[in-house]
Amino acid sequence: MSAAIRTVGLRKTYRSARGEVEAVRGLDLEVAPGGFFGLLGPNGAGKSTTIGMLTTLVRPTGGRAWVAGAEVSRDPIGVKRRIGAATQRSTLDQALDVTENLEFRGRFFGMSGRDARSRARELIELFGLGDRRTAMPRELSGGQARRVMIGRALMHRPEVLFLDEPTAALDPQTRVALWEILRALHADGQTILLTTHYLEEAEALCGRIAIVDHGRLLAEGTVAELKASVPADEPPSLEAVFLTLTGRGRRE
């Protein structure tokens, strides 16, 4: 597999009473296998729509996209089998405890009961949830629920993991703790695509970053490459690069 994620001219246009709205306009991206890729942009930049298309939840209106070798439009089931995704909002089954949420996901993807139980125990330990294994979702803190969701997304050992604002609304200590887990996953070879509105988070975690606005790709590269792309007497901060490229003083 030459690319874990690849898009060519990817587009999404929504129709509304006021006419057509172009959420994503001809996006070209490529993420290498084992890469940790960050997608940054202001409000309404098209980040969530892009992830929606790559995870088959949103149907593209133009262009093509491949995830883990499967084409999104032609083989959505193949894509779903190869990916894991954790969204901003909790999608945990409220009738199941932490362990059951993980085991159920494993069984859904064809794992035997024995393998699902073993994998669930492994992930509960990895995410530091041993004392919450029998807790119901309503009994979890925001950070604990987020860890369960990411663990659940990893149950079937996906080739690509999509994380949409994984640390939004978490306190600094919980956010940094989750960073360490994500670093460990990446070090173990997991391909990760992350959206975040914390620029320091993208700089700390991502090997490559794409900045988008109004559905268009403005720049893509390593943090060093992005900083070098903006003329300045001294290397600017990533925030300065972001604001210069988007022309906005407000981050998402």
Backbone hydrogen bonds in HBPLUS format (Angstrom, degrees):
<---DONOR---> <-ACCEPTOR-->    atom                        ^
c    i                          cat <-CA-CA->   ^        H-A-AA   ^      H-
h    n   atom  resd res      DA  || num        DHA   H-A  angle D-A-AA Bond
n    s   type  num  typ     dist DA aas  dist angle  dist       angle   num
A0004-ALA N   A0031-VAL O   2.75 MM  27  5.59 139.9  1.91 153.5 166.7     1
A0068-ALA N   A0004-ALA O   2.70 MM  64  4.73 169.6  1.71 143.9 147.4     2
A0005-ILE N   A0031-VAL O   3.26 MM  26  4.96 157.7  2.31 134.2 136.7     3
A0031-VAL N   A0005-ILE O   2.84 MM  26  4.96 161.0  1.87 145.1 148.2     4
A0006-ARG N   A0066-TRP O   2.95 MM  60  5.21 154.4  2.02 151.5 152.8     5
A0066-TRP N   A0006-ARG O   2.78 MM  60  5.21 158.1  1.82 154.6 162.0     6
A0007-THR N   A0029-LEU O   2.91 MM  22  5.10 160.8  1.94 143.5 144.8     7
A0029-LEU N   A0007-THR O   3.29 MM  22  5.10 142.1  2.44 114.6 124.3     8
A0008-VAL N   A0064-ARG O   2.86 MM  56  5.30 164.6  1.89 154.6 155.8     9
A0064-ARG N   A0008-VAL O   2.99 MM  56  5.30 157.6  2.04 142.5 149.6    10
A0010-LEU N   A0027-LEU O   3.05 MM  17  4.76 156.8  2.11 132.7 125.6    11
A0026-GLY N   A0010-LEU O   2.95 MM  16  4.73 108.3  2.48 119.8 133.6    12
A0027-LEU N   A0010-LEU O   2.88 MM  17  4.76 161.8  1.92 132.2 130.6    13
A0011-ARG N   A0062-GLY O   2.89 MM  51  4.69 152.3  1.97 133.5 125.8    14
A0061-THR N   A0011-ARG O   2.94 MM  50  5.61 160.2  1.98 136.8 141.8    15
A0012-LYS N   A0024-VAL O   3.00 MM  12  5.00 155.3  2.06 132.2 131.4    16
A0023-ALA N   A0012-LYS O   2.89 MM  11  5.61 137.1  2.08 154.0 167.6    17
A0024-VAL N   A0012-LYS O   3.29 MM  12  5.00 162.9  2.32 135.2 137.4    18
A0014-TYR N   A0021-VAL O   2.77 MM   7  5.05 161.1  1.80 153.4 151.8    19
A0021-VAL N   A0014-TYR O   2.69 MM   7  5.05 160.0  1.72 154.6 160.8    20
A0016-SER N   A0019-GLY O   2.86 MM   3  5.10 151.0  1.95 132.6 142.3    21
A0019-GLY N   A0016-SER O   2.97 MM   3  5.10 163.9  2.00 109.5 113.5    22
A0025-ARG N   A0215-GLY O   2.73 MM 190  5.01 173.6  1.74 124.6 126.8    23
A0035-GLY N   A0032-ALA O   2.97 MM   3  5.28 148.2  2.07 139.7 137.0    24
A0192-ILE N   A0035-GLY O   2.91 MM 157  6.33 164.6  1.93 161.7 166.9    25
A0207-GLY N   A0036-PHE O   2.83 MM 171  5.46 138.7  2.00 141.4 154.1    26
A0037-PHE N   A0192-ILE O   2.84 MM 155  6.17 167.0  1.86 165.9 164.6    27
A0194-LEU N   A0037-PHE O   2.80 MM 157  6.13 165.8  1.82 167.0 172.0    28
A0038-GLY N   A0208-ARG O   2.90 MM 170  6.32 162.1  1.93 150.7 156.5    29
A0210-ALA N   A0038-GLY O   2.83 MM 172  6.21 160.0  1.87 161.2 166.1    30
A0039-LEU N   A0194-LEU O   2.75 MM 155  6.07 152.8  1.82 161.7 167.0    31
A0040-LEU N   A0210-ALA O   2.87 MM 170  6.14 174.3  1.87 170.4 172.3    32
A0212-VAL N   A0040-LEU O   2.83 MM 172  6.22 164.7  1.86 161.9 164.5    33
A0045-ALA N   A0042-PRO O   3.11 MM   3  5.42 139.6  2.28 141.8 135.6    34
A0215-GLY N   A0045-ALA O   2.79 MM 170  5.34 143.1  1.92 132.2 137.9    35
A0050-THR N   A0046-GLY O   2.93 MM   4  6.03 150.4  2.02 142.1 150.3    36
A0051-ILE N   A0047-LYS O   2.99 MM   4  6.37 163.7  2.02 155.6 158.8    37
A0052-GLY N   A0048-SER O   2.82 MM   4  5.97 153.6  1.89 142.7 151.2    38
A0053-MET N   A0049-THR O   2.96 MM   4  6.25 150.0  2.05 147.1 153.6    39
A0054-LEU N   A0050-THR O   2.99 MM   4  6.29 161.8  2.03 152.5 157.6    40
A0055-THR N   A0051-ILE O   2.92 MM   4  6.04 139.0  2.09 149.5 159.2    41
A0057-LEU N   A0052-GLY O   2.80 MM   5  4.93 126.5  2.09 157.4 159.2    42
A0058-VAL N   A0052-GLY O   2.96 MM   6  4.90 147.6  2.07 113.7 109.9    43
A0056-THR N   A0053-MET O   3.18 MM   3  5.02 164.4  2.20 104.2 107.4    44
A0072-VAL N   A0065-ALA O   2.84 MM   7  5.60 162.1  1.87 146.9 153.1    45
A0067-VAL N   A0070-ALA O   2.84 MM   3  5.35 160.2  1.88 152.9 154.1    46
A0070-ALA N   A0067-VAL O   3.00 MM   3  5.35 166.8  2.02 120.3 121.1    47
A0075-ASP N   A0071-GLU O   2.77 MM   4  5.39 151.5  1.85 153.8 159.0    48
A0079-VAL N   A0075-ASP O   3.08 MM   4  6.44 150.6  2.17 149.8 158.4    49
A0080-LYS N   A0076-PRO O   2.96 MM   4  6.22 163.2  1.99 150.1 153.9    50
A0081-ARG N   A0077-ILE O   3.07 MM   4  6.31 148.3  2.17 146.8 154.7    51
A0082-ARG N   A0079-VAL O   2.94 MM   3  5.24 139.3  2.11 105.9 117.9    52
A0159-GLU N   A0082-ARG O   2.74 MM  77  5.43 136.5  1.93 137.3 149.1    53
A0160-VAL N   A0082-ARG O   3.33 MM  78  6.70 155.1  2.40 150.1 155.8    54
A0084-GLY N   A0160-VAL O   2.95 MM  76  6.40 144.8  2.07 156.1 162.6    55
A0162-PHE N   A0084-GLY O   2.81 MM  78  6.18 164.3  1.84 153.0 157.2    56
A0086-ALA N   A0162-PHE O   2.94 MM  76  6.38 153.4  2.01 159.8 168.0    57
A0164-ASP N   A0086-ALA O   3.07 MM  78  6.38 173.3  2.08 170.0 171.9    58
A0096-LEU N   A0093-ASP O   3.17 MM   3  5.60 167.3  2.19 115.2 118.9    59
A0101-ASN N   A0097-ASP O   2.85 MM   4  6.06 154.4  1.92 157.8 165.1    60
A0098-VAL N   A0135-ALA O   2.96 MM  37  5.85 138.8  2.14 153.0 163.8    61
A0102-LEU N   A0098-VAL O   3.24 MM   4  6.58 156.9  2.29 150.7 155.6    62
A0099-THR N   A0133-ARG O   3.01 MM  34  5.33 156.7  2.06 157.2 150.6    63
A0103-GLU N   A0099-THR O   2.89 MM   4  6.14 171.5  1.90 158.5 161.0    64
A0104-PHE N   A0100-GLU O   2.84 MM   4  5.78 162.4  1.87 148.2 153.1    65
A0105-ARG N   A0101-ASN O   3.32 MM   4  6.43 154.2  2.39 135.5 141.7    66
A0106-GLY N   A0102-LEU O   3.08 MM   4  6.43 158.7  2.13 151.6 157.4    67
A0107-ARG N   A0103-GLU O   2.94 MM   4  6.26 160.6  1.98 155.2 159.8    68
A0108-PHE N   A0104-PHE O   2.92 MM   4  6.12 151.3  2.01 145.8 154.1    69
A0109-PHE N   A0105-ARG O   3.19 MM   4  6.52 141.0  2.35 143.3 152.4    70
A0109-PHE N   A0106-GLY O   3.12 MM   3  5.26 128.7  2.40  97.4 110.2    71
A0111-MET N   A0106-GLY O   3.01 MM   5  5.36 161.2  2.04 145.7 140.4    72
A0110-GLY N   A0107-ARG O   2.96 MM   3  5.01 157.1  2.01 111.0 111.9    73
A0116-ALA N   A0112-SER O   2.86 MM   4  6.02 160.2  1.90 155.4 161.3    74
A0117-ARG N   A0113-GLY O   2.99 MM   4  6.13 157.7  2.04 145.8 151.4    75
A0118-SER N   A0114-ARG O   3.03 MM   4  6.25 158.7  2.08 146.9 152.9    76
A0119-ARG N   A0115-ASP O   2.86 MM   4  6.00 163.7  1.89 150.4 155.0    77
A0120-ALA N   A0116-ALA O   2.90 MM   4  5.97 156.8  1.96 144.2 151.1    78
A0121-ARG N   A0117-ARG O   3.03 MM   4  6.23 159.5  2.08 145.5 150.4    79
A0122-GLU N   A0118-SER O   3.04 MM   4  6.29 156.3  2.10 145.5 152.1    80
A0123-LEU N   A0119-ARG O   2.99 MM   4  6.26 160.0  2.03 153.1 157.3    81
A0124-ILE N   A0120-ALA O   2.90 MM   4  6.04 157.4  1.95 152.1 158.7    82
A0125-GLU N   A0121-ARG O   3.08 MM   4  6.24 152.9  2.16 144.3 150.8    83
A0126-LEU N   A0122-GLU O   2.98 MM   4  6.24 158.6  2.03 143.6 150.1    84
A0127-PHE N   A0123-LEU O   2.93 MM   4  6.04 159.0  1.97 150.7 154.7    85
A0129-LEU N   A0124-ILE O   2.85 MM   5  5.02 171.9  1.86 161.8 160.1    86
A0128-GLY N   A0125-GLU O   3.14 MM   3  5.12 163.0  2.17 105.6 109.7    87
A0132-ARG N   A0129-LEU O   2.86 MM   3  5.14 157.5  1.91 113.6 120.8    88
A0135-ALA N   A0132-ARG O   3.00 MM   3  5.00 162.6  2.03 109.0 114.3    89
A0139-GLU N   A0136-MET O   2.81 MM   3  5.40 155.5  1.87 122.5 130.7    90
A0140-LEU N   A0137-PRO O   3.16 MM   3  5.40 168.3  2.18 112.6 115.7    91
A0145-ALA N   A0141-SER O   2.93 MM   4  6.14 164.9  1.95 155.8 159.7    92
A0146-ARG N   A0142-GLY O   3.03 MM   4  6.22 154.1  2.09 144.5 151.6    93
A0147-ARG N   A0143-GLY O   3.05 MM   4  6.28 151.8  2.13 143.4 150.5    94
A0148-VAL N   A0144-GLN O   2.96 MM   4  6.26 154.9  2.03 150.3 157.2    95
A0149-MET N   A0145-ALA O   2.97 MM   4  6.23 156.7  2.03 148.2 154.3    96
A0150-ILE N   A0146-ARG O   3.05 MM   4  6.33 157.4  2.10 147.3 152.7    97
A0151-GLY N   A0147-ARG O   2.87 MM   4  6.03 160.6  1.91 147.7 153.9    98
A0152-ARG N   A0148-VAL O   2.77 MM   4  5.97 157.0  1.82 150.1 156.7    99
A0153-ALA N   A0149-MET O   2.99 MM   4  6.22 150.0  2.08 140.2 148.2   100
A0154-LEU N   A0150-ILE O   3.14 MM   4  6.41 128.3  2.42 138.2 151.4   101
A0154-LEU N   A0151-GLY O   3.04 MM   3  5.11 137.2  2.22  98.1 110.5   102
A0155-MET N   A0152-ARG O   3.21 MM   3  5.22 163.1  2.24 104.9 110.0   103
A0157-ARG N   A0154-LEU O   2.99 MM   3  5.19 160.7  2.03 121.8 122.4   104
A0161-LEU N   A0191-THR O   2.90 MM  30  6.14 160.6  1.94 149.5 155.7   105
A0193-LEU N   A0161-LEU O   2.92 MM  32  6.34 159.9  1.96 161.5 166.5   106
A0163-LEU N   A0193-LEU O   2.89 MM  30  6.23 165.7  1.92 166.1 168.5   107
A0195-THR N   A0163-LEU O   2.95 MM  32  6.43 154.7  2.01 163.0 169.1   108
A0165-GLU N   A0195-THR O   2.89 MM  30  5.27 143.1  2.03 125.3 134.5   109
A0168-ALA N   A0165-GLU O   3.33 MM   3  5.45 172.7  2.34 113.0 114.2   110
A0170-LEU N   A0167-THR O   3.19 MM   3  5.50 158.7  2.23 132.9 129.9   111
A0175-ARG N   A0171-ASP O   2.92 MM   4  6.12 158.2  1.97 158.7 166.0   112
A0176-VAL N   A0172-PRO O   3.00 MM   4  6.19 164.5  2.02 151.7 154.3   113
A0177-ALA N   A0173-GLN O   3.09 MM   4  6.28 154.4  2.16 143.7 151.0   114
A0178-LEU N   A0174-THR O   3.01 MM   4  6.26 151.0  2.09 145.7 153.0   115
A0179-TRP N   A0175-ARG O   2.95 MM   4  6.29 147.5  2.06 145.2 155.1   116
A0180-GLU N   A0176-VAL O   3.17 MM   4  6.53 152.0  2.25 146.9 152.1   117
A0181-ILE N   A0177-ALA O   3.37 MM   4  6.75 149.9  2.47 139.9 147.2   118
A0182-LEU N   A0178-LEU O   2.96 MM   4  6.27 161.5  2.00 155.7 160.5   119
A0183-ARG N   A0179-TRP O   2.84 MM   4  6.11 154.7  1.90 153.9 161.3   120
A0184-ALA N   A0180-GLU O   3.05 MM   4  6.25 152.8  2.13 141.1 148.0   121
A0185-LEU N   A0181-ILE O   2.97 MM   4  6.30 154.3  2.04 149.3 156.3   122
A0186-HIS N   A0182-LEU O   2.95 MM   4  6.17 163.4  1.98 150.0 154.2   123
A0187-ALA N   A0183-ARG O   2.84 MM   4  6.05 157.7  1.89 148.5 155.0   124
A0188-ASP N   A0184-ALA O   3.09 MM   4  6.25 132.4  2.32 136.4 148.1   125
A0188-ASP N   A0185-LEU O   3.09 MM   3  5.12 132.1  2.33  94.7 108.0   126
A0190-GLN N   A0185-LEU O   3.13 MM   5  5.61 161.9  2.16 144.6 140.3   127
A0189-GLY N   A0186-HIS O   2.86 MM   3  5.14 159.8  1.90 112.8 116.7   128
A0201-GLU N   A0198-TYR O   3.01 MM   3  5.18 129.8  2.27  99.6 113.3   129
A0202-ALA N   A0198-TYR O   3.22 MM   4  6.67 156.0  2.28 152.8 158.1   130
A0203-GLU N   A0199-LEU O   2.99 MM   4  6.23 161.6  2.02 150.7 155.9   131
A0204-ALA N   A0200-GLU O   2.95 MM   4  5.99 146.3  2.07 136.1 144.8   132
A0205-LEU N   A0201-GLU O   3.02 MM   4  6.10 146.5  2.13 148.0 155.8   133
A0206-CYS N   A0202-ALA O   2.89 MM   4  5.30 156.0  1.95 139.8 147.9   134
A0209-ILE N   A0221-GLY O   2.81 MM  12  5.54 163.8  1.84 148.6 150.9   135
A0221-GLY N   A0209-ILE O   2.97 MM  12  5.54 153.2  2.05 146.3 154.6   136
A0211-ILE N   A0219-ALA O   2.89 MM   8  5.41 165.0  1.91 154.3 158.5   137
A0218-LEU N   A0211-ILE O   2.80 MM   7  5.59 163.1  1.83 158.7 163.8   138
A0213-ASP N   A0216-ARG O   2.98 MM   3  5.44 152.7  2.05 147.9 156.0   139
A0216-ARG N   A0213-ASP O   2.95 MM   3  5.44 167.8  1.97 119.7 123.8   140
A0226-LEU N   A0222-THR O   2.90 MM   4  6.17 158.8  1.95 155.4 161.0   141
A0227-LYS N   A0223-VAL O   2.96 MM   4  6.19 160.0  2.00 150.9 156.2   142
A0228-ALA N   A0224-ALA O   3.00 MM   4  6.17 149.2  2.10 142.7 151.3   143
A0229-SER N   A0225-GLU O   3.12 MM   4  6.26 122.2  2.47 135.3 149.1   144
A0229-SER N   A0226-LEU O   3.14 MM   3  5.14 142.2  2.29  96.2 107.3   145
A0230-VAL N   A0227-LYS O   3.46 MM   3  5.89 165.2  2.48 108.6 112.6   146
A0241-VAL N   A0237-SER O   3.07 MM   4  6.43 155.6  2.13 148.6 155.2   147
A0242-PHE N   A0238-LEU O   2.88 MM   4  6.09 163.1  1.90 150.7 155.3   148
A0243-LEU N   A0239-GLU O   2.92 MM   4  6.15 168.8  1.94 154.9 156.9   149
A0244-THR N   A0240-ALA O   2.92 MM   4  5.99 152.3  2.00 143.3 151.4   150
A0245-LEU N   A0241-VAL O   2.92 MM   4  6.09 164.7  1.95 155.7 159.3   151
A0246-THR N   A0242-PHE O   2.97 MM   4  6.09 164.8  2.00 153.8 158.3   152
A0247-GLY N   A0243-LEU O   2.79 MM   4  5.37 133.8  2.00 130.9 142.5   153
